[in-house]
Amino acid sequence: MLGRPSGDMPSMCRKPVLLATVLTPILLLSVPALAAGKGDKAAKSAASAPVAVQPTAQPAEPRKAGAAERAEARRLDPLARAAFWSNEFEADPRDAEAGVALSQALRSLGRYDDAAAASSRVLVSHPSDVEALLETARVQLARGEGFFAIEPARTAAAAAPRDWRPQSLLGVALEQSKRDDEALVAHRQAVALAANEAAPAANLAMYLAGHGDLAGAEALLRKAVAMPSSTIQIRQNLALVVGLQGRVDEAERMARQDLPPQMVDNNLAWLRAALGQGQGSATRTWDAVKAGG
């Protein structure tokens, strides 16, 4: 006993201390252990439960304008129309109506290359679409390349044989291509298809005027002007033909009914210069027939 260190106690005295030392951690650990066991079961139960699969959100399709909105858009100025129809066409590249309307608006702005591209995009998905074919022909005529308007006009005529518009545009295209005999046949066919439409009669009249028959052109234009579908452009064509026959005062009175003073003055200056040069025929331009198809 004397040889033991002062801190060394008999084994029977150390045992309770050791048990207490061992039991205390066990008791302290037993409560969390039970709680953890319940948590594990809950976790396993949650893991085994079926998981609801959330549907993948699909991007919303671009909203297309309704019929009323589209009708209203057609009454806008060319720049606003171009913006409207560009959005519609981008939303649905297969929308032939939107593509044709976009081409028309761009043509009105003088953006002929862009207008041709729009109508061509329509023809990729709708190769027989008559309106797209007609607009393609109009764009070519607008930039003075009538030869390239012949094929789309003929294709449209074959697709819609009772429609006067392809024949009328074909007549102008053949004129620009200096194929006068064929042009006259096309113009007469257009008039035969629509005897009560002003535009084909006016186009035939301007063909006659361009080939020296001013009296015949005036007679046809007077009939066209009296038709319900007549336009300012047709009335101005009549004023031009009357003026080219030397009746400048009468032509001026007609012109001032529809045009602002400065424009009339410019037209009269051109007319007087033409008469002074002895020119007896009208120059065939797109501006003279742009309402014709």
Beta strands, then each sheet from edge to edge (+ up, - down):
end
